[in-house]
């Protein structure tokens, strides 16, 4: 590994950015006064986050974000400053994609939550691994600091510069390299947007093993670099299991090709694992090979009220047993979360009326899986805890039977006091909005 | 990581053992004349491999295995030789567990396939992580080579010494530390036998995420160190996804505690990943935290004949679509494999008679899921390819319906020409023997 080690300074710098971001995140969520500014269109109408987020970041009315270096006691390490010769060298490597316009740079210098701001004067937009390699080799030789950036959708300020690091964007590295429709293995460049990849594989009968609220903007390379979990984690597990291979460019420009597509590969050290979650500190991910599971034919979502946290846990155990292999998500939120969501984001609580569970006249059972809609007006929460359960399976009839039996058991035993179920695609999406926001 | 790096010599030495083993394995399977010696009791009667394997390794009639150093052009690196002072030091660290008896050492010096043999004069059997740490610290200071050893069930000769390395056995590190029956997280010492762990978690409603033919002898630490795949790989994925944490002792005695039990953990570098598949070259795994999925309530196995390899692939695609989330294993073997298994291991081919698929009088469908038994006498294979499909689900009725529909489709379309299905536990196990051997 010796020849591949990164510059210690670069590594430190990126870590500093992450650490700062973590504290910023905490403060942001503690200060709920910012939340109303998110507005209601997003989520409530299931508008693509890509549209909303980009609008938010570049809004001319948005107040200036304080520079990170002024807000926090951080010290710039002795990296070089970008010179005219550097700009000329970069222009030779990525002609026409060397951005120095401050207005264009603004969106890349500020994080999505608008809490930290760098002062980079240079944004580079390579299209190929070779270009990334040449850029990093030049930076390494010139002792220039670099900030790799994907979709800039992170919530912890880790995707923007702290000082004047060169921003290396993967936005133009957005090509699907291959998809194998027998194994479900997708190989693509790191800058592919997650939603685009989802569409690509869904047309072929598969799904991406991860799904995020920011899918309309985030890049797969950034997902891997931050080891993103997301909504499908319970079913398909972490990226350490689903990422089959990576191509990475190290700080000195060396290309590390671990872009395997073999699922059952236990030969030698699995070096790619080190880059999953390393947030750009060990190298720039340029391509990803990832395993896509078959697309479920039926998806249902139940949104339930639980009288206490103990019941939330017991409901989890019960649904693992009765729903088994079709359980694909289990999330909970407390009353305070529901209050924030309904009052500030103006989303409706899916659990508004006990009549959501309709007595089933055909089977004689107490409850059946009923289609229901979200209320148009927010209501006060009435339960201390809420649970969202998603099932994904290959046969709707079997899934409905399992879900029915589960609901009957948790409702009759008092683990759940109220709830609603949806199987229609748009309603499923709408109900998920409450927890994913 | 600098202070944790292993002695380069030790690393090289272990790699040499693995490389040798790989070529040995190839030669062994090409020379089928050895296979009849495996005898018929194993597999045919589902005898625990633990009993059989230990009997095989210590059989007094077994011919002497040539020393690796005489068989291959390998060179001993300038490590020290174990002295009387070393023995005294080890006796203080692991009193009563310092083994120098050549007869006892014999089983640990020879691999299970009896193809390579080391000449170690010392076997140490620590019980705790602290003891492993003290042993390695002493070896590091004295420049003594070490060979970590689990159940010694590997097929590539990587678990035995090449020369006179000290054998560090995890056999007495066999305690379950904890099991969380809400999350299914098992934490245990590295020397726990896989079958014992399976029993432990199955009594609590869970299964181990991996299963191997050698489960009666192999240690979980060895499974992780070799990144074992096994029979449940298709369903539960690789150990990179299911292992949540590791405790490892590095070559200088440093204890690296990455024994997390949190599934959705994306904080910092995931250092434990480096040790999964590193085969003891980076450190000795002393404890494992692993995620256990809920135990399926119904398991079925179908053993089918396919007329060609193209049909094997199309059958795979079809069963991924129709069986979906209940598909837990898909394995294939060709006619030559079947010939070897039936003639040399005297196992019966599960596919012997087309009447295995019985017309279903109740549903009017052409085939139904029928219980059937393996023939008692081996038969000549009649098909170029065979496929084993396992389903595991939470409701037998649903699973049977899905399997029925799948069988009807592949049989009527000619993808499959013949087959048999079992749902009874013992018959399922018996049918799996054909492919797992």
Interface residues (C-beta under 8 A of the other chain):
Chain A: X182 X205 X226 X227 X228 X229 X233 X237 X238 X240 X241 X242 X263 X264 X266 X267 X268 X269 X270 X273 X274 X276 X277 X278 X282 X294 X296 X297 X313 X316 X317 X320 X321 X322 X323 X324 X325 X326 X392 X393 X394 X395 X398 X401 X402
Chain B: X182 X205 X226 X227 X228 X229 X233 X237 X238 X240 X241 X242 X263 X264 X266 X267 X268 X269 X270 X273 X274 X276 X277 X278 X282 X294 X296 X297 X313 X316 X317 X320 X321 X322 X323 X324 X325 X326 X392 X393 X394 X395 X398 X401 X402
